Structure formats: structure tokens, C-alpha cells
Amino acid sequence: MADMTSFREAVTAWATLAPGRDLARELAEELAEELPVRTAVLLEGPSDVNAVNALAASHGRDLATEGVCVLAMGGAMSVGRYARFLGPSGLGLRLTGLCDEKEREYYARGWAGADGDPQDFFVCEADLEDELVRALGVDLVKELIREEGELRPLETFLRQPAQRDRTAQQQLRRFFGTKKGRKIHYGRVLVEALTPDRVPAPLSGLFAIL
């Protein structure tokens, strides 16, 4: 049975130049019409996907059922390829997404090359984890880390000399990237702790157009 997961996998197989990419492209084109898909949310990695899906769930939304495909591209440098295939000049989907400030130009060029609306992607000041830490506050984030059973690893991390000159917010952001899978896990944990008035501007902007 065709579903959004099948479409996402077909698009990824095509975009990553996997063997059989021509067949993957044909399948993606067929599924885009069959499902149907109306919007592609282009994100840099799986932690961003986890955060977006968690926020959707907290709002009682099923993005796949709504025709919204949330995609992790494996890095911002791939955005041009995804945008051209999926956007107005390709499958005709509306493009949106999130990126870090340092990746803004990749997204801007990708959107321009796909005839997309440059106002339809949203930029995090440093990255999404930074936005979420600022929105929740350092004390609440540390409490969430304690609830997840990781207070001791955090305390060990904070004793490292490299952390002495960083702000508490910068330290927490770094901590999330020190273990494989931690950023993905906390993408959901931090979003689930948000109250409606604390949703960071890039995320609220994204959801306003979905």
C-alpha cells in the first residue's frame, strides 16, 4: 500500500544517486500523484525531522495524511537537488523547510533554482537545538536532561576545560551533539516541553504555512 514513507524513500533513493535512481524517480512521480503530496518540508537532518514531527503531534496534526512530506536531506548542500526535483519546476510541490543560519545561502540558491518562494524557508539563529534551548530556558532544559537520566553525563561534560568559556546555552547545545542519536532524541523531548507561547519563531513560521 502506498504511503508517505514509500514516497520519502523513493525521493531519497533518487536524490542520493543510489543504484536504480531512475526507477526511484518514476516511483516518486507516481506516488506524488497517487497519495497525493502537496508540500515538501526540506530539513538538514533527522533531529530536525523528529522535532517537526513532535510539534505536529502536539498540535494534533498528521502531516502525512495532510499531504506533507517531511524529509531529512543529510545536509544542506543537497537542498538544490531536492528542491529542483520536488519544487515548482519538478513535481510541482510547495517547498518549505528549516535551516541553520550558516546554511542560509544553500537554501536561497536551492529555492531560486527551483522557482520556489524565498520567503517559504525559515532560518534558525544557530541551529534548531539552539532555538529550543533559548525558548525553554537553561534551567528547564537541564531538568529535562535529568528526567531523561543523563544528568551525570551532562555534569561530566560541563567539567571539560573546553566548556569553561562557553555560555550555559552554548554548553547545552554542544552536549546534544556529543553522542550518536542524542540530538535526534532531544529534538522530540525539547519540543514536547514547549508551551504554545514558547514555540521558536522558525518553527512557528514553518507551521503557519503548512
Secondary structure, 3 states (H helix, E strand, C coil): CCCHHHHHHHHHHHHCCCCCHHHHHHHHHHHHHHCCCCEEEEECCHHHHHHHHHHHHHCCCCCCCCCEEEEECCCHHHHHHHHHHHCCCCCCCEEEEEEEHHHHHHHHHHHHHCCCCHHHEEEECCCHHHHHHHHHCHHHHHHHHHHCCCHHHHHHHHCCHHHCCCCHHHHHHHHHCCCCCHHHHHHHHHHHCCCHHHCCHHHHHHHHCC
